[in-house]
Amino acid sequence: MASSVSSKGIAAIVGVGPKLGRSIARKFAHEGYTVAILARDLGRLSRFADEIAREEKAQVFAIRIDCSDSRSIREAFEGVLSLGFVEVLVYNAHQPTSWHPTNLTDIKVEQFEKSLAVSSVGAFHCAQQVLLGMVERGRGTILFTGCSASLSGIPGYSELCCGKFAMRGLSQCLAKEFQPLGVHVAHVIIHGIVGAPARGAIASSSQQRLLAGEQEQQQTGVWAGEVLMDPDGLAQTYWHLHIQDRSAWTQEIDLHPSNQRYI
Ligand SMILES: NC(=O)c1ccc[n+]([C@@H]2O[C@H](COP(=O)([O-])OP(=O)(O)OC[C@H]3O[C@@H](n4cnc5c(N)ncnc54)[C@H](OP(=O)(O)O)[C@@H]3O)[C@@H](O)[C@H]2O)c1
């Protein structure tokens, strides 16, 4: 293990872009973990790693991964595990889908397969990379990011729903298999649109965030006037799940913005 790695171990955050992934990485860095952030765009990841390391005075490593490619997952985790033991895995990657519904007959089979590969096969394979070590240590946390499509079929979003349904099933299986061995597995269902972090100038008040929600709604055609979900606020929940007492572990949690007008 690299001598300067945190004694708390590594928090590996898979699927780090400008919204939720970055906020989760920042939160675990803030709490004293050495953080590995993983996604496909290594240039952007490296900028995030520098930013978080500087602002949180933490060690942050950027590692390229393509979660639709088994070899890439194995190689990426060789890199992660060479840093030290993984105490926390957050699986946050998702295959981007159009905000607008797509007729089933217009969805290409490759597009459907890719969504399943990223949401479910990638999640399975990343969990496999860290579980052995967690079981050996009798501790660890694995958190999966879901959305409304994890729970209910939505017309026009079959590839998203099928991938996220499968991830939910995986999370439940892992929770039941590994909780008795000391590994906390939980599924976080986000019901809403994730915005930019509220910190800084991007959106400094709930009113601005509401306006931003309306702008995004114009693009998406859904959730008119809803407050955007603050990724820093969501990241707090990931942290709280991780530090839960093992006598009372959450297996699934759903999160809604305060003024949501539907379930
Ligand atoms: N955004 C929302 O409104 C919303 C709502 C509900 C739930 N969620 C869930 O929250 C999670 C995060 O969403 P977010 O919008 O906040 O994104 P984010 O955390 O800012 O970034 C996620 C990143 O995943 C990476 N990714 C995509 N395909 C990948 C692949 N094949 N291999 C590795 N990494 C991959 C992408 O980076 P690269 O392109 O660099 O790979 C992307 O930027 C997702 O699971 C999503 O389903 C989001």
The ligand as an SDF file (V2000), in Angstrom:
LIG
                    3D

 48 52  0  0  0  0  0  0  0  0999 V2000
  -28.9330   13.5600  -13.4890 N   0  0  0  0  0  0  0  0  0  0  0  0
  -30.1190   13.2850  -12.9690 C   0  0  0  0  0  0  0  0  0  0  0  0
  -31.0610   14.1120  -13.0490 O   0  0  0  0  0  0  0  0  0  0  0  0
  -30.3620   11.9750  -12.2730 C   0  0  0  0  0  0  0  0  0  0  0  0
  -31.6240   11.7180  -11.7230 C   0  0  0  0  0  0  0  0  0  0  0  0
  -31.8330   10.5230  -11.0570 C   0  0  0  0  0  0  0  0  0  0  0  0
  -30.8010    9.6020  -10.9410 C   0  0  0  0  0  0  0  0  0  0  0  0
  -29.5930    9.8810  -11.5080 N   0  0  0  0  0  0  0  0  0  0  0  0
  -28.5410    8.8840  -11.3950 C   0  0  0  0  0  0  0  0  0  0  0  0
  -27.4380    9.4610  -10.7400 O   0  0  0  0  0  0  0  0  0  0  0  0
  -26.2350    8.9190  -11.2550 C   0  0  0  0  0  0  0  0  0  0  0  0
  -25.3050   10.0700  -11.6230 C   0  0  0  0  0  0  0  0  0  0  0  0
  -25.9250   10.8950  -12.5890 O   0  0  0  0  0  0  0  0  0  0  0  0
  -25.4010   12.3900  -12.8560 P   0  0  0  0  0  0  0  0  0  0  0  0
  -26.2400   12.9340  -13.9540 O   0  0  0  0  0  0  0  0  0  0  0  0
  -25.3270   13.1170  -11.5640 O   0  0  0  0  0  0  0  0  0  0  0  0
  -23.9670   12.1290  -13.4550 O   0  0  0  0  0  0  0  0  0  0  0  0
  -22.4970   12.3810  -12.8310 P   0  0  0  0  0  0  0  0  0  0  0  0
  -22.4190   11.7410  -11.4980 O   0  0  0  0  0  0  0  0  0  0  0  0
  -22.1470   13.8000  -12.9790 O   0  0  0  0  0  0  0  0  0  0  0  0
  -21.6180   11.5420  -13.8720 O   0  0  0  0  0  0  0  0  0  0  0  0
  -21.7900   10.1880  -14.1400 C   0  0  0  0  0  0  0  0  0  0  0  0
  -20.7020    9.8150  -15.0780 C   0  0  0  0  0  0  0  0  0  0  0  0
  -20.7720    8.4360  -15.4020 O   0  0  0  0  0  0  0  0  0  0  0  0
  -19.8320    8.2680  -16.4340 C   0  0  0  0  0  0  0  0  0  0  0  0
  -20.1220    7.1320  -17.2910 N   0  0  0  0  0  0  0  0  0  0  0  0
  -21.0820    6.9850  -18.2270 C   0  0  0  0  0  0  0  0  0  0  0  0
  -20.9090    5.8450  -18.8990 N   0  0  0  0  0  0  0  0  0  0  0  0
  -19.8070    5.2530  -18.3600 C   0  0  0  0  0  0  0  0  0  0  0  0
  -19.1080    4.0670  -18.6490 C   0  0  0  0  0  0  0  0  0  0  0  0
  -19.4800    3.2480  -19.6540 N   0  0  0  0  0  0  0  0  0  0  0  0
  -18.0280    3.7560  -17.9080 N   0  0  0  0  0  0  0  0  0  0  0  0
  -17.6170    4.5850  -16.9210 C   0  0  0  0  0  0  0  0  0  0  0  0
  -18.2360    5.7340  -16.5980 N   0  0  0  0  0  0  0  0  0  0  0  0
  -19.3170    6.0550  -17.3240 C   0  0  0  0  0  0  0  0  0  0  0  0
  -19.8680    9.5630  -17.2830 C   0  0  0  0  0  0  0  0  0  0  0  0
  -18.5350   10.1050  -17.4010 O   0  0  0  0  0  0  0  0  0  0  0  0
  -17.6340    9.7230  -18.6930 P   0  0  0  0  0  0  0  0  0  0  0  0
  -18.4160   10.1880  -19.8720 O   0  0  0  0  0  0  0  0  0  0  0  0
  -16.3540   10.4600  -18.4490 O   0  0  0  0  0  0  0  0  0  0  0  0
  -17.4610    8.2400  -18.6570 O   0  0  0  0  0  0  0  0  0  0  0  0
  -20.7410   10.4890  -16.4460 C   0  0  0  0  0  0  0  0  0  0  0  0
  -20.2790   11.7920  -16.4460 O   0  0  0  0  0  0  0  0  0  0  0  0
  -26.6090    8.0120  -12.4260 C   0  0  0  0  0  0  0  0  0  0  0  0
  -26.5830    6.6720  -12.0100 O   0  0  0  0  0  0  0  0  0  0  0  0
  -28.0280    8.4490  -12.7670 C   0  0  0  0  0  0  0  0  0  0  0  0
  -28.8050    7.3920  -13.2950 O   0  0  0  0  0  0  0  0  0  0  0  0
  -29.3400   11.0460  -12.1600 C   0  0  0  0  0  0  0  0  0  0  0  0
  1  2  1  0
  2  3  2  0
  2  4  1  0
  4  5  1  0
  4 48  2  0
  5  6  2  0
  6  7  1  0
  7  8  2  0
  8  9  1  0
  8 48  1  0
  9 10  1  0
  9 46  1  0
 10 11  1  0
 11 12  1  0
 11 44  1  0
 12 13  1  0
 13 14  1  0
 14 15  2  0
 14 16  1  0
 14 17  1  0
 17 18  1  0
 18 19  2  0
 18 20  1  0
 18 21  1  0
 21 22  1  0
 22 23  1  0
 23 24  1  0
 23 42  1  0
 24 25  1  0
 25 26  1  0
 25 36  1  0
 26 27  1  0
 26 35  1  0
 27 28  2  0
 28 29  1  0
 29 30  1  0
 29 35  2  0
 30 31  1  0
 30 32  2  0
 32 33  1  0
 33 34  2  0
 34 35  1  0
 36 37  1  0
 36 42  1  0
 37 38  1  0
 38 39  2  0
 38 40  1  0
 38 41  1  0
 42 43  1  0
 44 45  1  0
 44 46  1  0
 46 47  1  0
M  CHG  2   8   1  16  -1
M  END
$$$$
